[in-house]
Amino acid sequence: MIEPHAPAPPGAPPSWGVQGQARLPVRPGTGRFLVLAGVFVCAACGLVYELELVALASYLIGDSVTQASVILSVMVFAMGIGSLAAKRLRPRAAAGFGAVEAALALVGGCSAMALYAAFAWTGDWGGVWSSGSRYLLAAFSLAIGLLIGAEVPLLMELIQRIRRQDPGGAVADLFAADYVGALVGGLAFPFLLLPLLGQLEGALLTGTVNALAGGALVLGLFRRDLSRRGRWFLLIANLLVLGLLATAAAHVDDFERAARRAVYGKDVRVALRTGVQEVVLTGGTHGRPLGLFLDGRLRVSGRDEHRYHEALVHPAMNGPHARVLVLGGGDGLATREVLRDPGVRSVDVVELDPGVVRLARTDPALSALNAHAFGDRRVHVFTADAFGWLRGAESTYDVVISDLPDPGITASTKLYSQEFYGLARRVLAPGGRLAVHAGPVSSRPRVFWTVVSTLRAAGLRTTPYLVGGRDVGFAAGPDRTAGASRAPRDWGFVLASVTGAPLRLDPHGPHLRTLTQSSLTADAHAAWRTRVPGLAPSTLVHPRYAD
């Protein structure tokens, strides 16, 4: 039973509704320090949960700006509701806080596995992530927000019961510890948890730390405020949570393998996280076509990659092409097409992810598909962000090939901006040509024609064209939410130059498997029929690639 306060002496600060002074096993100063330390740890864990949901949603769905906005908005809203709801728990603040932390550790720690399981086993691989899974993401955002919001009123009650002070001072102390903890959690997620443990194990470890901190604070410091039954209940609840998290961690590798098989099929050969993205290779042996997936999106399919790479590279090779720059293209396939022309003297490849280049050099199936392009003496690979590399480039090139992921409101947005194309124009030699992969035309015409408008705004003359025959068996673009009816069935390209370049194939160039001059002309007419007029260019400060 909690002993009531003695009446306050004249001039003393009011009790602010605190239930009574806690009976602590340590001095009040030490107890107050331990509560603030608990605030610090719980705040760090809470921010990791938020960042985990944002990262996972961007990976699973795409369109990172939208997903981050939705998740954070829902969570902040839920935090407000949770804070209001926690007012009813103030008379039993210690028991309430212990229950909240146990629930938060379980929900937050298991959120990544639950969402990835829904993604793997309920997804529609025509290009849509099931609506049930999207609701699950919203439910986790709401639940975690409610529990995080409930922490602050309960912690405020606990810290006031150790040593009464005016509310302004208590709030300042509490939120100072909370914000510093959030800083540590925000830095730990991208620099420690994600690269060292990955999304699933990182979330499970965070849940474990959360459960230990919450349980230790309540059962160690405020155990005298709990009944015998309450102490046993919290102890058993925390042990169950820790046991579930430990069991999940012990089976996380088996879970990942099973989930990958559900997503990519049974012939996954390579699966690794490079520090930039998740890279998966499937097939490529026993007659099965090779598939290269980057963050769950099909980047290369052995069934149709020759159509894409021939159309991307060879129209730009009609003219001087001694020096060629490839932006992206870490798989080596665009470089393979460039090297087919004997007039090429040097090829510079700028790729952000060295892990992809390493696979392109060493994986037998992928290196065979790219004809060992990175082993050619004329090829020089630079590990860098294409935007930053262009800013410092001093050489000029006859041909620039932009072999980058589909445009969208994602990390690739700046690589389809007016500023980026201005930098690309600067490195073009007189008469040089720029070939740009601009995403699918039939399913995302506004995006495609925004790329065209952006190139024109950068002072380049453009010739759009498309190529069909795309394998539509797997999501390939930046967004998984478009639906099977809008799955991409073509690739869109733009040939650009300062003075204007005709859309022709070099008559002295190599023999191509699928691309002919007549088909190229027809492809340009087909692209023009989808034209969306009046679109503004996309810039760094005003991206315009949302459908």
C-alpha positions in Angstrom: 0.0 0.0 0.0 1.3 3.4 -0.9 1.7 5.9 1.9 0.1 9.3 1.4 2.2 12.5 1.5 2.2 14.6 4.6 0.6 18.0 4.2 2.8 20.4 2.3 4.3 23.2 4.3 3.5 26.8 3.5 5.2 28.0 0.3 6.0 24.4 -0.9 5.1 23.5 -4.4 1.8 21.7 -4.9 1.7 18.0 -5.4 0.3 18.2 -8.9 -1.9 15.3 -8.3 0.9 12.8 -7.7 -0.4 9.7 -5.8 2.2 9.6 -3.1 6.0 9.2 -2.6 7.4 6.0 -3.9 9.1 3.6 -1.5 12.4 3.0 -3.2 15.3 0.6 -2.4 17.7 3.4 -3.3 18.2 7.1 -2.5 15.8 9.5 -4.3 18.7 11.0 -6.3 19.8 7.5 -7.5 16.2 6.5 -8.2 15.6 9.7 -10.3 18.8 9.0 -12.3 17.6 5.4 -13.0 14.2 6.6 -14.2 15.8 9.1 -16.6 18.1 6.3 -17.8 15.0 4.3 -18.4 13.5 7.2 -20.4 16.7 7.4 -22.4 16.6 3.6 -23.3 12.9 3.5 -24.1 13.1 6.6 -26.3 16.0 5.1 -28.2 14.0 1.9 -28.7 10.9 3.8 -29.7 12.7 5.7 -32.5 14.2 2.5 -33.8 10.7 1.0 -34.1 9.6 4.1 -36.1 12.6 4.0 -38.4 12.2 0.3 -38.9 8.7 0.7 -40.1 9.7 3.5 -42.4 12.6 1.5 -43.9 10.5 -1.7 -44.2 7.6 0.1 -45.9 9.9 1.9 -48.3 11.5 -1.5 -49.2 8.3 -3.5 -49.4 6.0 -0.8 -51.1 8.3 1.8 -52.5 7.7 5.6 -52.8 9.7 6.3 -49.6 8.5 9.9 -49.1 4.9 8.9 -49.1 5.4 5.9 -46.9 7.5 7.9 -44.3 4.9 10.6 -44.3 2.0 8.2 -43.7 3.7 6.1 -41.1 5.1 9.0 -39.1 1.8 10.9 -39.3 -0.2 7.8 -38.0 2.3 7.2 -35.2 2.4 10.8 -34.0 -1.4 10.9 -34.0 -1.5 7.6 -32.1 1.0 8.9 -29.6 -1.4 11.7 -28.7 -4.2 9.2 -28.2 -2.0 7.0 -26.2 -1.0 9.9 -24.0 -4.6 10.7 -23.3 -5.5 7.1 -22.6 -2.6 6.7 -20.1 -4.2 9.3 -17.8 -6.4 6.4 -16.5 -3.3 4.5 -15.5 -1.7 7.2 -13.4 -3.0 5.8 -10.1 -1.1 2.6 -10.9 1.8 4.2 -12.8 4.4 1.6 -12.1 2.2 -1.4 -13.1 0.9 0.5 -16.1 4.4 1.4 -17.3 5.6 -2.2 -16.9 2.7 -3.5 -18.9 3.1 -0.9 -21.6 6.8 -1.6 -22.0 6.3 -5.4 -22.2 3.6 -4.9 -24.9 5.8 -2.4 -26.8 8.8 -4.7 -26.7 6.7 -7.6 -28.2 4.8 -5.5 -30.8 7.8 -3.4 -31.9 10.3 -6.3 -31.8 8.1 -8.6 -33.9 6.8 -6.0 -36.3 9.5 -6.5 -38.9 9.0 -10.2 -39.1 5.2 -10.0 -39.2 5.3 -7.4 -42.0 7.9 -9.3 -44.0 5.9 -12.5 -43.6 2.7 -10.8 -44.9 4.8 -9.4 -47.8 6.2 -12.7 -48.6 3.2 -15.0 -48.3 0.3 -12.8 -49.2 1.8 -10.6 -51.9 0.4 -10.6 -55.5 3.4 -10.7 -57.7 1.7 -9.1 -60.6 2.9 -5.9 -58.9 0.6 -5.2 -55.9 1.2 -5.6 -52.3 -2.0 -7.0 -50.8 -4.3 -4.5 -49.1 -4.4 -6.8 -46.0 -0.7 -6.3 -45.6 -1.0 -2.6 -46.0 -3.6 -2.6 -43.3 -1.2 -4.6 -41.1 1.5 -1.9 -41.6 -1.0 0.8 -40.5 -2.0 -1.3 -37.5 1.6 -1.7 -36.4 2.1 2.0 -36.8 -1.0 2.8 -34.8 -0.2 0.2 -32.0 3.4 1.3 -31.6 2.4 5.0 -31.5 -0.2 4.3 -28.9 2.2 2.5 -26.6 5.0 5.1 -27.1 2.5 7.9 -26.3 1.5 6.2 -23.1 5.0 6.2 -21.8 5.4 9.9 -21.1 2.5 10.5 -18.7 3.4 7.4 -16.7 7.1 8.3 -16.5 6.1 11.8 -15.5 4.1 10.3 -12.6 6.9 8.0 -11.6 9.6 10.7 -11.6 7.4 13.1 -9.6 6.8 10.4 -7.0 10.5 10.1 -6.4 11.0 13.7 -5.7 8.4 16.3 -6.2 9.2 19.4 -8.3 7.4 21.9 -10.4 5.9 20.5 -13.7 8.1 22.7 -15.9 11.3 21.3 -14.4 10.1 17.7 -14.5 9.0 18.0 -18.1 12.4 19.5 -19.0 14.3 16.7 -17.4 12.1 14.0 -18.9 12.2 15.3 -22.4 15.9 16.0 -22.3 16.5 12.3 -21.6 13.9 11.4 -24.1 15.4 13.5 -26.9 18.9 12.4 -26.3 17.7 8.7 -26.3 16.0 9.4 -29.6 19.2 10.8 -31.0 21.1 7.6 -30.0 18.4 5.4 -31.4 18.3 7.4 -34.6 22.0 7.0 -35.1 22.2 3.4 -34.0 19.6 2.2 -36.6 21.4 3.2 -39.8 25.0 2.9 -38.6 24.8 -0.2 -36.3 21.6 -2.2 -36.3 20.8 -2.2 -40.0 24.3 -2.9 -41.4 25.3 -5.4 -38.7 22.1 -7.2 -37.9 19.6 -6.3 -40.7 16.0 -5.3 -40.3 14.6 -8.5 -38.6 17.3 -9.2 -36.1 17.7 -5.4 -35.4 14.1 -5.1 -34.4 14.2 -8.3 -32.3 17.3 -7.0 -30.4 15.6 -3.6 -29.9 12.5 -5.3 -28.4 14.8 -7.3 -26.1 16.5 -4.2 -24.8 13.1 -2.5 -24.4 11.7 -5.4 -22.3 14.8 -5.6 -20.1 14.9 -1.8 -19.5 11.2 -1.6 -18.7 11.1 -4.7 -16.6 14.2 -3.8 -14.6 13.0 -0.3 -13.9 9.6 -1.4 -12.6 10.5 -4.6 -10.9 13.8 -3.3 -9.5 13.0 0.3 -8.5 9.2 0.4 -8.0 8.5 -3.2 -6.9 7.2 -2.0 -3.5 4.5 -0.1 -5.3 3.2 -3.4 -6.7 1.2 -6.1 -5.1 2.6 -9.6 -4.9 0.3 -10.7 -7.7 1.3 -7.7 -9.8 5.0 -8.4 -9.4 4.5 -12.0 -10.5 2.3 -10.9 -13.4 4.9 -8.5 -14.8 7.8 -10.9 -14.2 6.0 -13.7 -16.1 4.9 -11.3 -18.9 8.4 -10.0 -19.4 9.9 -13.5 -19.4 7.3 -14.6 -22.0 8.2 -11.6 -24.2 11.9 -12.3 -23.9 11.3 -15.9 -24.6 9.3 -15.1 -27.7 11.9 -12.7 -29.0 14.7 -15.1 -28.3 12.8 -17.9 -30.1 12.2 -15.6 -33.1 15.9 -14.6 -33.1 17.0 -18.3 -33.1 14.9 -19.0 -36.1 15.3 -15.8 -38.0 17.7 -17.3 -40.6 15.3 -20.1 -41.4 12.5 -17.6 -41.6 14.4 -15.4 -44.0 15.2 -18.4 -46.3 11.6 -19.5 -46.3 10.4 -15.9 -47.0 12.9 -15.5 -49.8 11.7 -18.7 -51.4 8.1 -17.5 -51.1 9.1 -14.2 -52.8 11.6 -15.2 -55.4 10.9 -18.9 -55.9 13.0 -21.9 -55.0 16.1 -21.2 -57.0 17.6 -18.4 -54.9 21.4 -18.7 -55.3 22.7 -15.5 -53.7 21.1 -13.3 -51.1 23.1 -10.6 -49.4 22.8 -7.1 -48.0 25.6 -4.9 -49.3 25.1 -1.9 -47.1 23.3 -0.1 -49.9 20.6 -2.6 -50.7 19.5 -6.2 -50.6 20.8 -8.1 -53.6 19.3 -11.5 -54.7 20.3 -13.7 -57.6 18.0 -16.4 -58.8 18.4 -19.0 -61.6 21.2 -18.8 -64.1 21.9 -22.5 -63.9 20.4 -25.7 -65.5 18.7 -23.6 -68.2 16.7 -21.4 -65.8 16.9 -17.7 -66.6 18.9 -15.5 -64.3 17.1 -12.9 -62.2 18.8 -10.0 -60.4 16.7 -8.4 -57.7 17.6 -5.1 -55.9 15.6 -4.4 -52.7 13.0 -6.9 -53.9 12.5 -5.4 -57.3 13.4 -7.2 -60.5 16.4 -5.3 -62.1 17.5 -7.9 -64.6 15.7 -10.9 -66.1 17.6 -13.2 -68.4 14.4 -13.6 -70.4 14.3 -10.1 -71.7 17.4 -8.1 -70.6 18.8 -8.1 -74.2 15.7 -6.1 -75.3 16.3 -3.5 -72.7 20.0 -3.1 -73.0 20.1 -3.1 -76.8 17.5 -0.4 -76.9 19.2 1.7 -74.1 22.7 1.6 -75.6 22.8 1.3 -79.4 20.7 4.3 -80.6 23.2 6.5 -78.7 26.2 4.8 -80.3 25.3 6.2 -83.8 28.0 8.8 -84.1 31.4 9.3 -82.3 31.6 6.9 -79.4 35.3 6.5 -78.4 34.6 7.6 -74.8 31.5 6.3 -73.0 30.2 7.0 -69.5 27.7 4.5 -67.9 25.8 5.8 -64.9 24.6 2.9 -62.8 24.7 -0.4 -64.6 26.6 -2.3 -61.9 25.4 -5.5 -63.4 27.7 -4.9 -66.4 25.1 -5.6 -69.1 25.0 -2.0 -70.5 28.8 -2.1 -70.5 28.6 -5.4 -72.4 26.6 -3.7 -75.2 28.9 -0.7 -75.3 31.9 -3.0 -75.7 30.4 -4.8 -78.7 31.3 -1.8 -80.8 35.0 -2.0 -81.7 35.3 1.8 -81.9 35.0 2.2 -78.1 38.4 3.1 -76.5 37.3 3.6 -72.9 34.2 3.1 -70.7 33.8 4.7 -67.3 31.1 3.1 -65.1 29.8 5.0 -62.0 28.0 2.6 -59.7 26.9 3.3 -56.1 27.0 -0.3 -54.8 30.3 -2.1 -55.0 28.6 -5.3 -54.0 26.7 -5.5 -57.3 29.8 -4.9 -59.3 31.6 -7.6 -57.3 28.8 -10.1 -58.1 28.9 -9.0 -61.8 32.7 -9.9 -61.8 32.6 -13.1 -59.8 29.2 -14.8 -60.1 29.5 -17.4 -62.9 26.0 -16.9 -64.4 26.0 -13.1 -64.1 29.5 -12.6 -65.4 28.7 -15.0 -68.3 25.6 -12.9 -69.1 27.6 -9.7 -69.2 30.4 -11.3 -71.2 32.9 -10.6 -68.5 32.6 -6.9 -69.3 34.4 -5.7 -66.1 37.4 -7.7 -67.1 38.0 -5.6 -70.2 41.0 -3.2 -69.9 39.0 -0.4 -71.4 36.5 -0.4 -68.5 37.1 1.7 -65.3 34.6 1.4 -62.4 34.1 4.2 -59.9 32.2 3.5 -56.7 30.2 6.7 -56.2 26.8 8.4 -56.3 26.2 9.4 -59.9 25.1 12.9 -58.9 28.1 13.7 -56.8 30.5 12.1 -59.3 29.2 14.3 -62.2 29.7 17.4 -60.1 33.4 16.7 -59.9 33.8 15.2 -63.4 36.3 17.0 -65.6 36.4 14.6 -68.7 33.9 14.8 -71.6 32.2 11.8 -73.2 30.8 11.1 -76.7 28.1 9.0 -75.1 26.5 9.0 -71.7 24.2 6.0 -70.7 21.9 6.6 -67.8 21.1 3.0 -66.6 19.3 3.8 -63.4 16.3 2.5 -61.5 12.8 3.7 -62.5 12.1 7.3 -61.5 9.8 7.8 -58.5 9.6 9.7 -55.2 12.5 7.7 -53.9 16.2 7.9 -53.5 16.5 7.9 -57.3 14.5 11.1 -57.7 17.6 13.4 -57.8 19.0 11.3 -60.6 16.0 12.3 -62.8 16.1 16.0 -61.9 16.8 19.0 -64.1 20.0 19.6 -62.1 21.2 16.1 -62.7 20.7 16.4 -66.5 22.4 19.8 -66.4 25.5 18.0 -65.0 25.2 15.3 -67.6 25.0 17.9 -70.4 28.2 19.5 -69.1 30.2 16.3 -69.6 28.9 15.7 -73.2 31.5 16.3 -75.8 30.4 18.4 -78.9 27.9 16.2 -80.7 27.6 13.9 -77.7 24.5 11.9 -76.9 22.7 11.0 -73.7 20.5 7.9 -73.4 18.2 7.8 -70.5 16.1 4.9 -69.1 12.9 6.7 -68.1 10.7 3.9 -66.8 7.6 2.2 -68.4 5.5 4.2 -70.8 2.2 2.5 -71.0 1.7 2.1 -67.2 3.3 5.4 -66.1 3.0 7.9 -69.0 3.0 11.0 -66.8 6.3 9.9 -65.2 7.9 9.1 -68.6 6.9 12.4 -70.1 8.0 14.3 -67.0 11.5 12.9 -67.7 11.2 14.2 -71.2 10.2 17.7 -70.0 13.0 17.7 -67.4 15.6 16.9 -70.1 14.3 19.7 -72.3 14.4 22.1 -69.3 18.1 21.2 -69.0 18.7 22.5 -72.5 18.7 19.1 -74.3 16.8 18.1 -77.4 14.9 14.8 -77.0 13.6 11.9 -78.9 11.5 9.5 -76.8 11.0 5.9 -77.7 9.9 2.6 -76.1 10.5 -1.1 -76.4 8.0 -3.8 -75.6 8.4 -7.5 -74.7 9.0 -6.9 -71.0 8.6 -9.8 -68.6 5.8 -8.8 -66.3 6.0 -11.7 -63.8 7.5 -9.6 -61.0 7.3 -6.0 -59.6 10.1 -4.0 -61.2 9.5 -0.3 -60.5 9.7 1.9 -57.5 6.1 1.2 -56.3 4.4 -2.1 -55.6 1.0 -0.6 -55.2 0.0 0.0 -58.8 -1.8 -3.3 -59.3 -1.5 -6.1 -61.8 -3.5 -4.1 -64.5 -0.7 -1.5 -64.5 2.3 -3.8 -64.3 4.9 -2.5 -66.7 5.0 -4.2 -70.1 7.5 -2.0 -71.8 10.6 0.2 -71.2 10.7 3.9 -72.0 13.9 5.6 -73.2 14.9 9.1 -74.2 17.8 10.0 -76.6 19.0 13.5 -75.9 21.7 15.8 -77.1 22.4 19.5 -77.2 22.1 19.9 -81.0 19.6 17.0 -81.6 20.5 13.5 -82.6 18.5 11.3 -85.1 17.1 8.1 -83.7 19.1 5.7 -85.9 21.2 2.7 -85.5 24.9 2.8 -86.6 24.9 1.0 -90.0 28.4 -0.2 -89.1 27.5 -1.3 -85.6 27.2 -4.8 -84.3 24.4 -7.2 -85.3 21.6 -6.9 -82.7 19.3 -9.7 -81.6 16.0 -7.8 -81.5 16.4 -4.1 -82.4 16.2 -3.0 -86.0 15.9 0.4 -87.6 12.3 -0.2 -88.6 11.3 -1.3 -85.1 13.1 1.6 -83.6 11.2 4.1 -85.8 7.9 2.3 -84.9 8.8 2.4 -81.2 9.3 6.2 -81.4 5.9 6.6 -83.0 4.3 4.4 -80.3 5.9 6.4 -77.5 4.7 9.7 -79.1 1.1 8.5 -79.1 1.2 8.4 -75.3 2.4 12.0 -75.0 1.1 14.0 -72.0 1.6 17.7 -72.8 2.2 20.6 -70.4 4.2 18.7 -67.7 6.6 20.8 -65.6 10.2 19.6 -65.1 11.3 17.8 -62.0 13.9 19.5 -59.8 15.7 18.7 -56.6 13.4 21.0 -54.5 10.2 20.1 -56.5 10.2 16.4 -57.5 7.3 15.5 -59.8 7.5 11.8 -60.3 4.4 10.8 -58.2 1.8 9.1 -60.4 
